[in-house]
Amino acid sequence: MGVMMTRLQRVHVVGAGLAGLAASLRLAKAGIRVILHEAAPQAGGRCRSYFDEALGCRIDNGNHLMMAGNTAVLSYLREIGAAATVSGPAEAEFHFFDLATDERWVMRPNGGKFPWWIFSAKRRIPGTRSWDYLRALRLVLARPQENLTSVFNRDSLIFQRLWLPLTVSALNTEVDEAAAAALLSVLRETFGRGEQPVAL
């Protein structure tokens, strides 16, 4: 890629969302002239804030779930000097709220790569069992064309309380379309690494 790019005089990047901004930055640092196109009046794509006159406060729109495995995002934040503006919890905690039942719970993975937390009822999702989490190993055997609903039982409690919200937030894709291989990659890069501090 580096050899080809040096021969180009300019590159047009369509869309000033996070992907477009990151691509433009990488190209510019390589000495390529970049023309960035964006239809909206501001950059950032769905990651933006606006002042709501009715509520009288600033609203964050397009929030994204960011985990330690999102190394490209973390690298981009460092490159633009915004790493200090991002903070997270001291320990790995995933807070859930079920709109249908008004239930709240917290899932707490442990440090280290062995997921002993799935054997603790206090750390895993209420109503789930250790075996429910071990069934995620089916993702390893999934064929490239398989989506999540062909691997997991969508009526199961763990699917509704973990796999569905995790897929939508981390992959930004509905479960009927999300590739099982994509979720496996997320699990390897996040839960598979165990709880660890994020170095920004």
C-alpha positions in Angstrom: 0.0 0.0 0.0 2.8 2.4 0.9 4.4 2.2 -2.6 1.2 2.8 -4.5 0.1 5.6 -2.3 3.3 7.7 -2.9 2.4 7.8 -6.6 -1.0 9.4 -5.9 -1.4 13.2 -5.9 -4.6 13.2 -4.0 -7.1 10.9 -2.4 -10.8 11.6 -2.0 -12.4 10.3 1.2 -16.1 10.1 1.2 -17.6 10.6 4.7 -16.2 12.4 7.7 -17.3 9.8 10.3 -14.7 8.3 12.5 -13.6 5.9 9.8 -13.2 8.7 7.2 -11.4 10.9 9.7 -9.0 8.1 10.7 -8.3 7.3 7.0 -7.7 10.9 6.2 -5.3 11.3 9.1 -3.3 8.2 8.1 -3.1 9.4 4.5 -2.1 12.9 5.4 0.7 11.6 7.7 1.9 9.6 4.7 2.3 12.8 2.7 -0.8 12.3 0.6 -3.1 15.2 -0.2 -6.6 14.4 1.1 -9.9 15.8 0.0 -12.5 14.9 2.6 -16.2 15.0 1.6 -19.1 15.2 4.1 -22.8 15.9 3.4 -23.6 16.9 7.0 -22.7 20.3 8.4 -20.2 18.7 10.8 -17.7 15.9 11.0 -18.0 12.9 13.3 -20.8 10.9 11.7 -23.1 9.6 14.3 -20.6 10.6 17.1 -21.7 14.2 17.7 -23.3 16.4 20.3 -26.0 19.0 19.9 -27.8 21.4 22.2 -31.5 20.5 22.7 -33.5 23.7 23.1 -36.5 21.8 24.6 -34.5 20.1 27.3 -32.0 22.9 27.8 -28.9 20.7 27.7 -26.4 19.2 25.4 -27.2 15.7 24.1 -24.6 13.1 23.0 -25.8 11.3 19.9 -24.4 8.1 18.5 -22.7 6.7 21.6 -20.5 3.7 20.9 -19.4 0.9 23.1 -15.6 1.1 23.2 -13.5 -1.7 24.8 -9.8 -2.4 25.2 -9.9 -4.5 22.0 -10.7 -1.4 19.9 -7.0 -0.7 19.3 -7.6 1.4 16.2 -9.9 3.7 18.0 -7.5 4.1 20.9 -4.6 4.8 18.5 -6.7 7.4 16.6 -7.5 9.2 19.9 -3.8 9.3 20.8 -2.9 10.6 17.3 -5.3 13.5 17.5 -4.4 14.4 21.1 -7.8 13.4 22.5 -6.8 10.4 24.6 -7.0 12.4 27.8 -10.7 13.3 27.1 -11.7 9.6 27.4 -12.1 7.8 30.6 -13.6 4.4 31.7 -14.3 2.4 34.8 -11.5 1.3 37.0 -12.7 -2.3 36.7 -14.4 -4.1 33.8 -18.1 -3.7 34.3 -20.9 -3.9 31.9 -24.2 -2.3 33.1 -27.4 -3.5 31.6 -31.0 -2.2 31.8 -34.0 -4.1 30.5 -36.6 -1.7 29.2 -39.3 -4.4 29.1 -38.9 -5.5 32.8 -37.1 -2.5 34.4 -34.4 -4.9 35.6 -30.8 -3.7 36.0 -27.7 -5.8 36.4 -23.9 -5.6 36.1 -21.7 -8.2 34.4 -18.1 -8.3 35.8 -15.4 -10.2 34.0 -12.2 -10.9 35.9 -8.5 -10.2 35.3 -6.5 -12.8 33.5 -7.4 -14.8 30.4 -9.2 -17.7 32.1 -12.9 -16.6 32.5 -13.5 -17.9 36.0 -16.1 -15.1 36.4 -18.7 -17.2 34.5 -18.7 -19.6 37.4 -19.8 -16.8 39.8 -23.5 -16.0 40.0 -22.6 -12.6 41.4 -20.5 -11.7 38.3 -22.5 -13.2 35.4 -25.9 -12.1 34.1 -28.8 -13.0 36.4 -30.7 -16.1 35.3 -27.8 -17.5 33.2 -25.6 -20.5 34.0 -21.9 -21.2 33.3 -22.8 -23.5 30.5 -24.6 -20.7 28.6 -21.3 -18.8 28.2 -19.3 -21.9 27.3 -21.7 -22.4 24.4 -20.1 -19.4 22.8 -17.4 -21.9 21.7 -19.8 -22.7 18.8 -18.6 -19.5 17.2 -15.2 -21.1 16.6 -16.9 -23.8 14.4 -19.2 -21.4 12.6 -18.9 -21.3 8.8 -18.0 -17.9 7.2 -21.6 -17.3 5.9 -23.3 -18.1 9.2 -25.0 -15.3 11.2 -25.6 -15.3 15.0 -29.1 -16.7 14.9 -27.8 -19.8 13.1 -25.3 -20.4 16.0 -27.3 -19.3 19.0 -30.9 -19.9 20.2 -32.4 -16.4 19.9 -35.1 -17.3 22.5 -32.5 -18.1 25.2 -32.1 -15.7 28.1 -28.4 -15.2 27.4 -29.1 -14.3 23.8 -31.6 -11.6 24.8 -29.4 -10.3 27.7 -25.9 -10.6 26.2 -25.4 -11.7 22.7 -28.1 -9.4 21.2 -27.1 -6.1 22.9 -23.4 -6.9 22.5 -23.8 -7.5 18.8 -25.8 -4.4 18.2 -23.5 -2.2 20.2 -20.1 -3.6 19.2 -20.8 -4.6 15.6 -23.5 -1.9 14.9 -25.4 -4.7 13.1 -28.7 -6.6 13.7 -28.2 -10.2 14.8 -29.9 -11.6 11.7 -27.2 -10.0 9.6 -24.2 -10.1 11.9 -21.5 -12.7 11.0 -20.7 -15.1 13.7 -17.0 -14.7 12.8 -17.3 -11.0 13.5 -18.6 -11.6 17.1 -15.9 -14.2 17.6 -13.3 -11.6 16.8 -14.9 -9.1 19.3 -14.9 -11.8 22.0 -11.2 -12.7 21.4 -10.1 -9.1 21.5 -12.1 -8.1 24.6 -13.3 -10.9 26.9 -10.6 -13.2 25.6 -7.8 -10.9 26.9 -9.3 -10.6 30.4 -9.8 -7.5 32.4 -6.9 -5.1 31.9 -6.4 -1.3 32.0 -6.6 0.6 28.8 -3.3 2.4 28.0 -4.2 5.7 26.3 
